[in-house]
């Protein structure tokens, strides 16, 4: 008799497993109303994304200029004209200057900046600062300029004093 009970239990388990497999293999089909509601939600979401993309635009910052003064209160005062190279290039310059210790390398930052950011005077290499003061102040001003695009002036104005 125990053999019959085992066979019956096995048969019930097999039927239950087959029923579960059938249920998972054929998920419930959404109704037409559910499909219409899902389509409407997708269209509404797409419209919202497009509206936000348009309303969040800022003024183009590529090519914006700023004049910064270095060593402002000394006889060795000089000026740099900075030109914004665009968000992607600015980000690349900052990223290249980031070191593994969490600090920024001023020399790497300025080496990249003399290519695309410092437009006047024409500086070809970092030796410029062997003959001009405050390399660190210049680097900080370049770094701040690259990070602060939203307040970049329209024309070559800057921090003249």
C-alpha positions as CSV (number, residue, x, y, z in Angstrom):
1,X,0.0,0.0,0.0
2,X,2.8,2.4,0.7
3,X,4.0,1.8,-2.9
4,X,0.6,3.1,-4.1
5,X,0.8,6.2,-1.9
6,X,4.3,7.0,-3.2
7,X,3.2,6.7,-6.8
8,X,0.2,8.9,-6.2
9,X,2.3,11.6,-4.5
10,X,4.8,11.4,-7.4
11,X,2.0,11.8,-9.9
12,X,0.6,14.8,-8.0
13,X,4.0,16.4,-7.9
14,X,4.5,15.9,-11.6
15,X,1.1,17.4,-12.4
16,X,1.8,20.4,-10.2
17,X,5.2,20.9,-11.8
18,X,3.7,20.7,-15.3
19,X,0.9,23.2,-14.3
20,X,3.5,25.6,-12.9
21,X,5.6,25.3,-16.1
22,X,2.6,26.0,-18.3
23,X,1.7,29.0,-16.2
24,X,5.2,30.5,-16.4
25,X,5.6,29.7,-20.1
26,X,2.5,31.6,-21.1
27,X,2.3,34.8,-19.2
28,X,-1.1,36.6,-19.0
29,X,-1.6,38.8,-22.0
30,X,-2.3,42.4,-21.2
31,X,-5.7,43.8,-22.1
32,X,-6.1,46.3,-24.9
33,X,-6.8,49.0,-22.2
34,X,-3.6,48.1,-20.4
35,X,-1.6,48.2,-23.7
36,X,-3.2,51.6,-24.5
37,X,-2.4,53.0,-21.0
38,X,1.2,51.7,-21.3
39,X,1.6,53.3,-24.7
40,X,0.2,56.6,-23.5
41,X,2.6,56.6,-20.5
42,X,5.5,55.9,-22.8
43,X,4.5,58.8,-25.1
44,X,3.9,61.1,-22.1
45,X,7.4,60.2,-20.8
46,X,9.0,60.9,-24.1
47,X,7.2,64.2,-24.4
48,X,8.4,65.2,-20.9
49,X,12.0,64.3,-21.8
50,X,11.9,66.4,-24.9
51,X,10.4,69.4,-23.1
52,X,13.0,69.2,-20.3
53,X,15.8,68.9,-22.9
54,X,14.5,72.1,-24.5
55,X,13.8,74.1,-21.4
56,X,17.1,73.2,-19.7
57,X,19.3,74.7,-22.4
58,X,21.9,77.2,-21.3
59,X,23.7,79.8,-23.4
60,X,26.5,78.3,-25.5
61,X,29.7,78.7,-23.5
62,X,32.2,77.6,-26.2
63,X,34.6,80.4,-27.0
64,X,33.6,82.6,-24.0
65,X,36.5,84.7,-23.0
66,X,37.7,86.0,-19.6
67,X,40.7,88.1,-18.7
68,X,42.3,87.2,-15.4
69,X,45.1,89.1,-13.6
70,X,47.9,87.3,-11.8
71,X,49.9,89.0,-9.1
72,X,47.5,91.8,-9.1
73,X,49.0,93.9,-6.3
74,X,52.6,93.7,-7.3
75,X,54.8,95.2,-10.0
76,X,55.0,91.7,-11.6
77,X,51.3,91.8,-12.4
78,X,50.3,90.2,-15.7
79,X,47.1,89.1,-17.5
80,X,45.9,85.9,-19.2
81,X,43.1,85.8,-21.7
82,X,41.2,82.5,-21.1
83,X,38.9,81.1,-23.8
84,X,36.4,78.3,-22.8
85,X,37.2,75.3,-24.9
86,X,33.8,73.7,-24.6
87,X,32.4,71.4,-21.9
88,X,33.9,68.2,-23.1
89,X,37.4,69.5,-23.6
90,X,37.2,71.4,-20.2
91,X,36.2,68.1,-18.6
92,X,39.1,66.3,-20.3
93,X,41.6,68.9,-19.1
94,X,40.4,68.6,-15.5
95,X,40.3,64.8,-15.7
96,X,43.8,64.6,-17.1
97,X,45.1,66.7,-14.2
98,X,43.4,64.6,-11.5
99,X,45.9,62.4,-9.7
100,X,45.4,59.1,-7.8
101,X,45.9,60.9,-4.5
102,X,42.8,63.0,-5.0
103,X,44.7,66.2,-5.8
104,X,45.1,68.0,-9.0
105,X,48.4,68.4,-10.9
106,X,48.8,72.1,-11.7
107,X,51.6,71.3,-14.2
108,X,49.3,68.9,-16.1
109,X,46.4,71.3,-16.0
110,X,48.5,74.1,-17.3
111,X,50.2,72.0,-19.9
112,X,46.7,71.2,-21.3
113,X,45.5,74.8,-20.8
114,X,48.2,76.4,-22.9
115,X,46.9,74.3,-25.8
116,X,43.3,75.4,-25.7
117,X,42.5,77.7,-22.9
118,X,45.2,80.4,-22.5
119,X,44.9,82.3,-25.7
120,X,46.9,85.4,-24.8
121,X,49.8,85.8,-24.4
122,X,50.8,83.0,-26.7
123,X,52.5,80.5,-24.3
124,X,54.2,77.5,-25.8
125,X,55.4,75.7,-22.7
126,X,55.5,75.9,-18.9
127,X,58.8,77.7,-19.0
128,X,56.7,80.9,-19.3
129,X,56.4,80.7,-15.5
130,X,60.2,80.6,-15.0
131,X,60.0,84.3,-16.0
132,X,56.6,85.2,-14.5
133,X,55.3,84.9,-11.0
134,X,52.6,82.9,-9.3
135,X,52.2,79.8,-11.4
136,X,49.9,78.4,-8.6
137,X,47.6,81.5,-8.7
138,X,47.4,81.2,-12.5
139,X,46.6,77.5,-12.3
140,X,43.8,78.1,-9.7
141,X,42.3,80.8,-11.9
142,X,42.4,78.5,-15.0
143,X,40.9,75.6,-12.9
144,X,38.1,77.9,-11.6
145,X,37.4,79.2,-15.1
146,X,37.0,75.7,-16.5
147,X,34.7,74.7,-13.6
148,X,32.5,77.8,-13.6
149,X,31.1,77.9,-17.1
150,X,27.7,79.3,-16.1
151,X,29.1,82.6,-15.1
152,X,31.6,83.0,-18.0
153,X,31.2,86.5,-19.4
154,X,30.1,87.1,-22.9
155,X,33.0,89.3,-23.9
156,X,36.6,89.7,-22.7
157,X,35.9,91.3,-19.4
158,X,37.0,89.3,-16.4
159,X,38.5,90.3,-13.1
160,X,40.2,93.6,-14.2
161,X,40.9,95.9,-11.3
